[in-house]
Amino acid sequence: MQWQQRLVALLIACCPLAEVGASPASATSFMRLAVVSEQGEHLLDAAVPDGGRWCIKWQHSVEHFTVLDCYRNAAGVMQLERSHQPDFAAGLGHIFGRGEQVSDGHGGYWIKAINEPVTNNRYVLRVGSLAVNHRVVWPDGEHPPVSLSEQAAGQRVTIQLVAPHASPRQ
């Protein structure tokens, strides 16, 4: 019986419980950004520290300019942080009360401070053709860009922020 008590004491000492009300994501400072195809193929799996940032970058299909939607890992929550748009083209624009629109100094604009949580830390994207070239880019250059269009043009993919030990969903 003593060895069982020692084992329990050792487990308690080595594996502290998360504080009450803490989310599983708050137990670690790193999450993983995963992009998974409908067939379950992992197109991207990269570590993202708390505060880490990435963007989905593409060419607008009608106007052919570059658009950016930028996200961050905010304590385990995927947040849409900001968006860059060089024009008020079809489907683009600022929504009053959702972030702050500021000039980019080159005729376009940033919508900053959106800071909107992405439901369930994931969303589905229909990947555009190579002309659109949906890609994941890292503003700080910590990873090379990954073209989703080269791997899954015309397909649905799930972009998600997951705990290091979790299996990404399709």
C-alpha positions in Angstrom: 0.0 0.0 0.0 2.9 2.4 0.7 4.2 2.1 -2.9 0.7 3.2 -4.2 0.7 6.2 -1.9 4.2 7.2 -3.0 3.1 6.7 -6.7 0.1 9.0 -6.1 2.3 11.6 -4.4 4.8 11.4 -7.2 2.1 11.8 -9.8 0.6 14.8 -8.0 4.1 16.5 -7.7 5.0 15.9 -11.3 1.7 16.6 -13.0 0.0 19.5 -11.3 -3.6 20.0 -12.1 -4.7 22.9 -14.2 -6.4 25.7 -12.2 -10.1 25.5 -11.9 -11.8 27.1 -15.0 -8.6 27.1 -17.0 -9.0 26.0 -20.6 -6.8 23.1 -21.9 -5.0 25.6 -24.1 -3.9 27.7 -21.1 -1.8 24.9 -19.8 0.8 25.5 -22.5 2.2 28.5 -24.2 2.5 26.8 -27.6 -0.3 25.7 -29.9 -0.1 24.3 -33.4 -1.5 25.9 -36.5 -2.8 23.0 -38.6 -4.3 23.0 -42.1 -6.0 19.8 -43.0 -7.7 18.8 -46.3 -11.1 17.1 -46.5 -9.2 13.8 -47.1 -7.3 14.3 -43.8 -4.0 15.3 -45.4 -1.9 17.7 -43.3 -0.9 20.6 -45.5 0.6 22.5 -42.6 1.5 21.8 -39.0 3.5 24.5 -37.3 4.2 25.5 -33.7 2.7 28.9 -32.7 3.8 30.4 -29.3 1.4 32.5 -27.3 1.3 35.8 -29.1 2.5 34.2 -32.3 1.1 35.6 -35.6 0.4 34.3 -39.1 -1.6 35.6 -42.1 -3.6 34.1 -44.9 -2.5 35.9 -48.0 -4.1 35.8 -51.5 -4.7 37.7 -54.7 -8.2 39.0 -55.0 -9.9 37.0 -57.8 -11.5 40.1 -59.5 -9.2 43.0 -58.8 -5.9 40.9 -58.6 -4.4 42.7 -55.7 -3.0 41.2 -52.5 -5.3 40.7 -49.4 -4.2 39.7 -46.0 -6.1 38.4 -43.0 -3.8 38.2 -40.0 -4.4 36.0 -36.9 -2.7 35.5 -33.6 -2.6 32.9 -30.8 -4.0 34.8 -27.9 -3.6 32.5 -24.9 -4.7 29.5 -27.0 -7.5 31.3 -28.8 -7.3 32.0 -32.6 -8.1 35.6 -33.1 -8.5 37.6 -36.3 -6.3 40.5 -35.4 -6.2 42.6 -38.5 -6.8 42.7 -42.3 -5.1 44.5 -45.1 -7.0 45.5 -48.3 -5.7 47.8 -50.9 -9.2 48.7 -52.2 -12.9 48.5 -51.4 -13.4 45.8 -54.0 -16.3 43.3 -54.1 -16.7 41.6 -50.7 -14.1 43.7 -49.0 -14.4 46.7 -46.7 -14.5 47.9 -43.1 -17.5 47.2 -40.9 -18.2 50.0 -38.5 -17.5 48.9 -34.9 -15.2 46.1 -36.0 -11.6 47.3 -35.6 -10.1 50.6 -36.7 -9.5 51.5 -40.4 -6.2 53.2 -41.0 -4.3 54.1 -44.2 -1.4 51.9 -45.2 0.3 54.9 -46.8 0.1 53.3 -50.3 -3.5 53.9 -51.2 -4.9 50.9 -49.3 -5.8 50.4 -45.7 -5.5 48.2 -42.7 -8.3 47.2 -40.4 -6.5 46.9 -37.1 -7.5 45.8 -33.6 -10.3 43.5 -34.9 -9.3 41.0 -32.2 -12.2 38.8 -32.9 -12.1 35.1 -31.7 -12.5 32.5 -34.4 -15.3 30.1 -33.3 -13.9 26.8 -32.1 -10.4 27.9 -33.1 -11.1 26.8 -36.7 -12.7 27.7 -40.0 -13.1 26.2 -43.4 -11.6 27.8 -46.5 -12.2 26.9 -50.1 -8.7 27.3 -51.5 -8.4 29.3 -54.7 -6.5 28.5 -57.9 -2.8 29.2 -58.3 -3.8 32.6 -59.7 -5.4 33.4 -56.3 -2.6 31.6 -54.5 -4.0 31.3 -50.9 -0.9 30.9 -48.7 0.0 31.0 -45.0 2.7 33.6 -44.3 4.5 34.5 -41.1 4.9 38.3 -40.5 8.1 37.7 -38.5 9.5 35.2 -41.0 9.8 32.4 -38.5 8.5 29.9 -41.1 8.7 29.9 -44.9 5.4 30.7 -46.7 3.2 27.7 -47.5 1.0 27.8 -50.6 -2.3 26.1 -50.0 -3.2 26.6 -53.6 -0.2 24.5 -54.8 -1.5 21.6 -52.6 -5.3 21.9 -52.6 -6.6 24.3 -55.2 -10.4 24.1 -55.4 -10.7 22.1 -52.2 -12.0 22.8 -48.8 -9.4 22.9 -46.0 -9.8 23.4 -42.3 -7.5 26.0 -40.7 -7.2 25.5 -37.0 -5.3 26.3 -33.9 -4.9 23.2 -31.8 -3.2 22.1 -28.5 0.2 20.4 -29.1 -1.1 17.0 -28.3 -4.5 17.3 -30.0 -5.4 15.7 -33.4 -6.5 18.3 -35.9 -10.0 17.8 -37.3 -10.9 17.7 -41.0 
